[in-house]
């Protein structure tokens, strides 16, 4: 299968592209800055600006599309920051949607990244794909709602919107930040510690994208939660990290200190203080098998295995 990937230079994108090449797919990566590559050293790169339809749109003919484009959420929730998060997701999505209308036949499958942050701070509510999106905070629910709305008009036989939890992988910002604070002795609960964390091992995320592209059973379609079937509370996440890193019990980090630290680290305290208890109902009903459904084993595999 030919697959066009937008956002292939990010942490998840690089891992996915490597997996798809290994699967034997004909891969094309849309990029603003093509990098010189030796023959056979990576997928074919095609330049685009991430905003307008150009010659690159011809690549969509007969191709599946995976859209991962978007800036990292690990930034201050200022007006400028929220505008950047929104534009970096909405503009590439609209460009891909417009390009899909320019080819002679519909794109066979369009896999669109999204986020469970669309539910905001959901407290104790158990969320599945039928749950309603929230209307705040703007840097979470606002950005995600605009991102998904940009898909309107996509010309595709099958659209899959992956609302993804925190993907755990080595050498990525999410896990690196958690590992760092745990090793610094700050691996206690954050805030109340009761906030829910929906997470997913990188192997399972890649497997979900593969299943979206090439179904082994009933094809996935519409909104799909890409998250482990076992969300955990923050206090249990931090305890599992301490166990995996062989660190002793650590004192909690009160919410005011989290907010102060977020200013110094130029990040968003809501990333740590809010939570969502989401489950992958559609994947489970389709019989999808998770390789790493439990947090302790997932962290052990990532942080201890060679």
N, C-alpha and C positions, 0 to 999 in steps of 0.2 A: 504494500500500500504506500502511496505517496502521502506524506504528512508535512504540512506547513506549520511551523511553530513560531509564534510571536512571543517574545520574552524568554528566548532560549539561552540568554547569557546570564540569567540569575541563578541562584543556588539550586532551586528546584528545576529550572529549565535545563541546566547543564546535566543534572542527574537523569532527567527524563530523556534528553537527546541521546545520551550514551546508551540508555536502555533500548530506545527505539532503533538505533543503528545496530545494536547487537541482535535485535529481533529480525533484522533484514529489511526494515522499511527504507524507502527512498525519502530521505529527510532534507527539508529546506528550512533554514532558519532566517527569519526576517530580522534584520539588525540595522541600527543607525550607523554603526561603525564596523564594517566588515574587517576581519583580521586576516592577515596573510597566513595561509595554512599550507603545509606540505601535502602532496598527493596522498590521499588515504588517511589523513590525520584528523578528519572531522567532517561533519555534514556540510553540504553546500550552503553558502551564505548569499543572501540577496538583500540589497540595500533598500530601505524604506525610511520615511520620516516619522512613521507612527501616527500620522494625522491625516494624510491625504491619499487618495487613490492614485497610483502611478503604475509604471511598467511592471512592478512586482505583482500586481493583481492577476497577471496571466498565470502565475504559479498555482492559483486556486483551482484551475480547471482540472477536474477529476481528483482533487486532493481533499483529504481530511484536514481539518484545521484545529490546532490547539492554541488557545490564547491565554498566556500567562503574564502579559505585559502589565507593569505597574511598579511604582516606587515602593520601597520598604516602608512599612507602617511605623517603624521605630524612630519616631521624631516627635517634636513638640506639637501639641494640638492647637497651633495658632491658626489664624485665618489663612495665612499664606501656606502653612503646612497642609491644611485641609484642602485648599485649592489645588496644591500640587498632587496630593494623593488622588483626588478626583480626576483631574485632567490626565494624569499619567495612566489611568485606567479607561476612562470614557473615550478619549480621543483615539487610541489604537483600536478599541472595540468598534467604534463607529466606522473607522476606516475599513476594518475587515468586513463589517456588515455591508458597507457600500460596495466593496470589491466582490462580495458573494453575489450581489445583484448584477454584476457586470459579466459574469461567465455564462456560457450557454446552457449549462445544466446545474442544478443545485449541488452545493457541497454535500457529499454523502453523510458526513458527520462533523459537527462543530462542537468541540469541547471547550467550554468557557470556564475559566477560574473565577471563583467568588469566595466568600468568606462567611463563616458562622457569626462573625461580628455584626451581620445584618440584624441579629436579634438583640443587639445592645447588651445591657446588663440584665440578664433574664432571671436572676435569682434562683429559686428552686424549681422553676418550671421545667418539665421534661420536654425537650424540643425534638420534633421530627420534621419531615419535609412539608407537612401540612401546617406547621406553625406560622403565625403571622410575623412579618418583619416589624421591627421597632421603629420609632421615629427619632430616637436619640441614643447615644451622643452622636453629633454630626461627623466626627472623625471615624466612627465605626458604622453605625446604621446608615447615616447619611451618604457616606462614600459608597457603601456596598449597594444601596438602593439605586443610586445613579448609575453605577457600574452595570447592574443587571438590566436596568431600563435601556441602556445603550444597545442592547441586543435586539431591540424591536426591528423587525424587517429582515432579519437574517434569512437568507435563501439557502436552506439546508433541509435535507431529508430527515435529519435527526439532530436535535439540539440537546446537549447535556451540560447542565450548570452545576459545577462542583463547588458546593459551599464547604470549604475546608477548614478544619481545626488547626491547631498548632502542629506543624510537621516537624518531627524530631529527626535530626540527622547530624552527623559529625560536621564540624567546621561550618555551621550555619549560624546566623545571628541569634535565632531564638534559643537554641540549645547552648550556644557559647555563652550567652548572657546568664543563663541559669547555672551553668557549670561554674562560671567565674565567681558569682556571688557565693555559691556554696563553698568553693575552695577558699574564699576570703573569710570564711567563718560566719557568713550571713545566710546560712541555709535553713533558717527557721521559717515558720509560716509567715506569710506576707499579709499585713492587715489582719482581718479577722481569721483568715485561713479557711473560711467556709466557702469561699467562692469556687464555682465549678470550673474545671479545666477540661476542654475537649481537645484531645491530642491524637496523633497518628504517627506511626513509624514510617519512615521514608519508603521502605520496601512495599508497604501496603498502599501508600499513595501512588506509587508507580504502577502497582498492580491494578488499582482502580482506573487510572487513565488508560492502561492497556485494555481493560474490560470495556471501557467506554468506546474505544476505537474499534476493537475487534471482539464483539461479544461471543462468549462461550455458551451463553444461555439466552434468556429473554433480553433483548437489547435495552440498555438503560436509556432513559429519556426524561427530560425535564430537570427539575431540581433534585440533586442527589447529595446527601451528606457524606462527605469524605472525612470520616472521623472514626476512631476506635469505638467499638460497642461498649467500652467501659470508661466513661469519663470519671475523673477523680477530683476531689477537693484539693485546693491549693496546699493545705497542710500535709496531705498524703503525697502530693507531687514532691514537695520539698523533702519529706522523709525518704521517699524512694531515691531521690538524688543523693542524699547523704549516704544512704546504704550503698548505692552503686559506686560512689566515690570514696567510700570508707572514711567518712567524716563523722565526728561526734555530734551529739545533739547541739543545736544552736539556738540562741535566743530569737524570739520573734522580731520582725521589723514592723513597728507600728505604722499605720497609714500616714500620719503626718511626716514621718521620716521618709516614707516612700515618695511622697510628693516633693519633698525637699531634694532627695536624691535624683528624682526625675529631671529637675531643673538643671542640676549639675551635669547629668549625663545626657541632657538634651533629648529626652525620650518622653513618652506619654505615661503617666502613672496609671491611667485607666487600663493599660495593658496588663497590669499586675493586680489591680484592685477590683476589676469587674470579671464576670464569668458567665459561662453558658453550659448547660447540661444537655448536650445534644447526643442523639443516637442515630446510627445509619439505617433507618428503617427500610429504605428501599433496597439497599445492598443486602441486608439480611433476608428480606423476602425473596430476593433473587438468588439466594444461596451462595453469596460471595463468602469465601473463606479467608479470614484474616490470618496472616503469618505471625503477627505480634499483637494479639488482642489485649495483653495485660502489661501494665506499665513497668513493673519490676523487671520482667524478662526483656522488654524492649530496651530499657535503659542499660541493663547488663550487656545486651548484645552490642549496643552502640558504644558504651564507655569502657567495657572491659575486654571484649573479644579482640584478638589481633586483627 
